Amino acid sequence: MTAIAIKLNSIIQLTDNQFYQLCRENPEIKFERNAAGELLIMSPTGGETGNHNIEIGADFVFWNRQTQLGICFDSSTCFKLPNGANRSPDVAWIRKERWDALTPEQKEKFPPIAPDFVLELMSPSDALRETQEKMQEYIDNGVKLGWLINPKMRQVEIYRFGQPVEILTSPQELSGEDILPGFILNLQIIWR
C-alpha cells in the first residue's frame, strides 16, 4: 500500500486532537501521520492480504486469550509514537501492565505508546523500502520485536531492538521469543 503523502505543515499543523477528529470524520479513509507531520493516506488491502491479516490476527488473539499477558490490536488502531508519528501496524501487541498505565482518555483516542510487538504484512502494492523504513521507525521508537512478512518474496524480516535486521527465506514458523512467550506463528497460511 503505497501511501499518498500530503504536506500540510506550510498551511496548517494539525494538533493531535485535530488529527484524531479528521480520522473520526472520515472513517472510510485510513490515515497515518509521519514524524514530519505529513498526512499519509493508505490504500485498502486486496482480498488475499485481507484474508492473511485476519488469519494472522486470529492466531494472536487466541494466544493472548490463553496467556492474558497483554492486549492485541488490529490494523485499524493508530498509535502515537514518541517521535510524533501516528502509525497503524497490521497487528500490534502491548504488555498488559504498560497498557494499564495509560489513562482512559489515552486508551480511547490514539494511544501515546509504542507497542511491544508489531507486524506488517506486505500487500502487492506496498513499496518495500517504505515498509522497511516504517519498521525501523517502530524499533527506533521503542518497539521490542517486529516482523515484516513479504509474501511475494517469501521472506520475513525480523526487527529486534538494539540488533541488526534478520532476514529469513520461506520460514515455516516464527517464534515470539521472550516478547511473546510461547507464541508460534505458522506461516503455511501465507506461503500456500
NUNUFI-699371 format. One record per residue (C-alpha): residue in one letter; x, y, z; residue number from 0. Coordinates in pm, 1 decimal. Layout:
   aa          u          v          w     i
    A          X          Y          Z   NUM
...
This chain:
   aa          u          v          w     i
    M        0.0        0.0        0.0     0
    T      197.8      290.3     -125.0     1
    A       80.8      585.2       80.7     2
    I       -5.2      923.1      -62.2     3
    A      167.9     1194.4      141.0     4
    I        1.0     1533.2      181.6     5
    K      228.2     1810.3      307.0     6
    L       16.5     2043.6      519.1     7
    N      277.6     2195.1      750.8     8
    S      323.8     2512.1      543.6     9
    I      -53.5     2566.3      560.8    10
    I     -158.9     2419.2      894.9    11
    Q       -5.2     2199.7     1162.1    12
    L     -264.0     1955.6     1287.0    13
    T     -272.9     1906.8     1660.8    14
    D     -321.0     1554.3     1794.1    15
    N     -687.0     1633.4     1863.6    16
    Q     -738.7     1773.2     1512.9    17
    F     -577.6     1466.4     1358.5    18
    Y     -798.6     1242.0     1573.1    19
    Q    -1108.3     1438.7     1468.3    20
    L    -1006.3     1422.3     1100.0    21
    C     -985.8     1043.8     1127.9    22
    R    -1323.6     1024.1     1305.7    23
    E    -1492.7     1246.5     1047.0    24
    N    -1355.5     1035.4      758.3    25
    P    -1381.6      672.3      874.2    26
    E    -1371.4      544.4      515.8    27
    I    -1013.3      673.9      476.7    28
    K     -716.1      520.5      657.1    29
    F     -482.2      797.1      767.6    30
    E     -137.2      783.5      921.0    31
    R       93.2     1073.4     1001.0    32
    N      472.1     1060.7      982.1    33
    A      716.6     1227.3     1220.4    34
    A      741.9     1528.8      985.7    35
    G      366.9     1586.3     1027.0    36
    E      279.3     1481.6      671.0    37
    L      -64.2     1327.2      637.3    38
    L      -47.3      980.1      478.8    39
    I     -347.9      828.0      303.4    40
    M     -324.5      449.7      295.0    41
    S     -498.7      238.3       31.4    42
    P     -716.2      -56.1      137.2    43
    T     -584.6     -411.1      101.3    44
    G     -699.2     -667.8     -151.3    45
    G     -869.7     -996.5      -75.7    46
    E     -560.6    -1215.1      -29.5    47
    T     -390.9     -968.4      204.3    48
    G     -713.1     -912.0      398.5    49
    N     -755.1    -1286.2      445.5    50
    H     -394.0    -1327.7      559.0    51
    N     -432.6    -1036.6      801.8    52
    I     -739.4    -1185.4      969.4    53
    E     -584.2    -1533.8      990.3    54
    I     -265.9    -1395.7     1148.5    55
    G     -465.5    -1171.1     1382.3    56
    A     -674.2    -1466.4     1497.8    57
    D     -360.1    -1657.2     1598.5    58
    F     -251.1    -1361.8     1812.5    59
    V     -593.4    -1325.1     1973.4    60
    F     -617.7    -1695.6     2061.9    61
    W     -265.6    -1696.3     2210.0    62
    N     -335.2    -1378.5     2404.8    63
    R     -664.1    -1510.1     2543.3    64
    Q     -480.2    -1812.1     2678.2    65
    T     -183.4    -1624.5     2824.5    66
    Q     -360.1    -1298.5     2923.7    67
    L      -23.0    -1124.4     2904.5    68
    G     -129.5     -820.6     2705.5    69
    I     -363.3     -651.6     2463.6    70
    C     -390.2     -720.8     2086.4    71
    F     -472.8     -459.5     1822.1    72
    D     -567.4     -479.1     1455.5    73
    S     -470.7     -254.5     1165.5    74
    S     -741.0       -0.2     1239.7    75
    T     -565.4      104.1     1562.2    76
    C     -346.9      412.8     1535.3    77
    F      -64.9      464.9     1786.9    78
    K      102.6      797.1     1866.6    79
    L      474.0      713.6     1868.8    80
    P      729.1      908.2     2076.6    81
    N      866.6     1076.8     1760.7    82
    G      522.7     1226.8     1689.7    83
    A      421.0      986.5     1411.6    84
    N       78.5      821.1     1412.3    85
    R      111.4      464.5     1283.3    86
    S     -122.2      167.3     1235.7    87
    P       60.0     -167.5     1213.3    88
    D     -132.0     -466.1     1075.9    89
    V     -100.9     -640.1     1415.0    90
    A       22.0     -487.4     1740.2    91
    W       53.9     -614.1     2095.1    92
    I      125.0     -434.2     2424.0    93
    R      208.6     -591.2     2760.2    94
    K      -87.8     -560.0     2995.0    95
    E       93.5     -356.3     3262.3    96
    R      205.1      -98.5     3004.7    97
    W     -148.4      -70.4     2862.9    98
    D     -298.4      -44.2     3211.5    99
    A      -67.8      251.8     3287.1   100
    L     -248.4      463.2     3025.4   101
    T     -542.3      683.4     3122.7   102
    P     -892.0      600.1     2992.9   103
    E     -871.9      900.7     2756.6   104
    Q     -535.3      783.4     2618.5   105
    K     -681.0      437.0     2556.1   106
    E     -989.8      580.7     2385.5   107
    K     -808.4      800.1     2132.4   108
    F     -478.2      716.7     1961.3   109
    P     -274.5      561.3     2243.6   110
    P       50.9      752.3     2303.9   111
    I      261.2      438.4     2329.5   112
    A      485.9      226.3     2111.5   113
    P      364.1     -133.2     2108.5   114
    D      594.5     -407.0     2236.5   115
    F      537.9     -601.9     1912.2   116
    V      429.9     -504.2     1560.4   117
    L      368.5     -698.5     1241.6   118
    E      342.0     -560.5      890.6   119
    L      215.9     -786.9      611.3   120
    M      311.4     -651.5      271.3   121
    S       40.8     -634.8        6.3   122
    P      127.7     -635.3     -366.4   123
    S      105.7     -254.9     -386.8   124
    D      337.3     -189.2      -88.5   125
    A      679.5      -40.5     -151.2   126
    L      944.9     -248.8       24.4   127
    R     1173.9       44.4      111.5   128
    E      885.4      246.5      265.4   129
    T      771.7      -52.4      469.0   130
    Q     1126.0     -123.2      589.4   131
    E     1160.4      241.6      694.9   132
    K      832.7      213.3      884.3   133
    M      958.1      -99.9     1061.7   134
    Q     1279.5       77.0     1159.2   135
    E     1074.7      371.1     1285.8   136
    Y      883.2      134.0     1512.8   137
    I     1207.2       -5.4     1656.2   138
    D     1359.1      342.5     1694.5   139
    N     1052.2      438.6     1899.7   140
    G     1070.2      152.0     2146.8   141
    V      907.9     -149.7     1980.2   142
    K     1093.0     -459.0     2103.4   143
    L     1012.5     -703.9     1821.4   144
    G      874.6     -654.8     1471.1   145
    W      801.5     -886.3     1180.0   146
    L      779.2     -769.8      820.0   147
    I      623.1    -1050.6      617.1   148
    N      672.2    -1028.9      240.4   149
    P      460.1    -1299.3       69.2   150
    K      577.3    -1209.5     -281.6   151
    M      944.6    -1265.9     -194.2   152
    R      862.2    -1541.1       59.5   153
    Q     1072.5    -1357.6      316.3   154
    V     1037.5    -1236.9      672.5   155
    E     1245.8     -955.1      814.4   156
    I     1277.8     -970.6     1191.5   157
    Y     1342.8     -640.9     1367.8   158
    R     1467.2     -650.2     1724.5   159
    F     1551.0     -357.8     1948.4   160
    G     1928.4     -299.4     1951.2   161
    Q     2007.0     -568.6     1690.6   162
    P     2056.2     -585.7     1313.5   163
    V     1764.7     -697.0     1097.3   164
    E     1747.7    -1073.5     1039.7   165
    I     1611.4    -1193.1      703.8   166
    L     1459.5    -1541.9      671.4   167
    T     1357.7    -1706.4      343.6   168
    S     1042.7    -1921.6      348.5   169
    P     1043.9    -1992.1      723.5   170
    Q      779.2    -2241.6      831.5   171
    E      711.2    -2061.8     1158.8   172
    L      813.0    -1762.2     1366.5   173
    S      872.6    -1757.4     1740.8   174
    G      755.1    -1472.7     1960.4   175
    E     1078.6    -1514.9     2155.2   176
    D     1075.7    -1355.9     2502.4   177
    I      848.2    -1071.0     2389.0   178
    L      552.9    -1302.1     2308.9   179
    P      634.1    -1605.0     2528.4   180
    G      511.8    -1930.6     2380.2   181
    F      368.9    -1772.3     2064.4   182
    I      442.6    -1950.1     1735.1   183
    L      308.0    -1820.8     1403.5   184
    N      265.3    -2095.1     1142.9   185
    L      342.5    -1933.1      808.1   186
    Q      179.3    -2201.8      593.3   187
    I     -126.4    -1975.1      565.9   188
    I       94.5    -1717.5      393.0   189
    W      311.8    -1939.3      171.4   190
    R       30.4    -2158.6       36.1   191
